[in-house]
């Protein structure tokens, strides 16, 4: 009897937590990605449902190296533009997060961070649904290996 009394409330609580739509939506709209000292992201694809008006991407640098040597940022652009954006940012320096200034091709971006640091960016998903988007790092030499697809997915 004692065991049953313990289990029933726990099961009821779990069911409520899973049933809460706002909780699920909040989680789906917040994404985390890691970068490391080996010049790698830990994901090559990211997606959010179109029901997210805004999405927050948090970038965690899990390495030890300084931003000046192994900096990472998280930048989003159309897949047709990302390589040109990365090349344009290369000469802009760490102070400018290796990004071309006022470049309309940049949909969203974080600052450059070094080992042990994290940063995040929040942006609107308006007009991004069904677009072919790529996220990447613009630190010089990184974009070729540090990139992946970003999708705002339509719901049924
Ligand atoms: Co990088």
Boltz pocket constraint, residues with backbone or C-beta under 6 A from the ligand:
constraints:
  - pocket:
      binder: B
      contacts: [[A, 35], [A, 39], [A, 70], [A, 71], [A, 72], [A, 73], [A, 137], [A, 138], [A, 139], [A, 142], [A, 146]]
      max_distance: 6.0
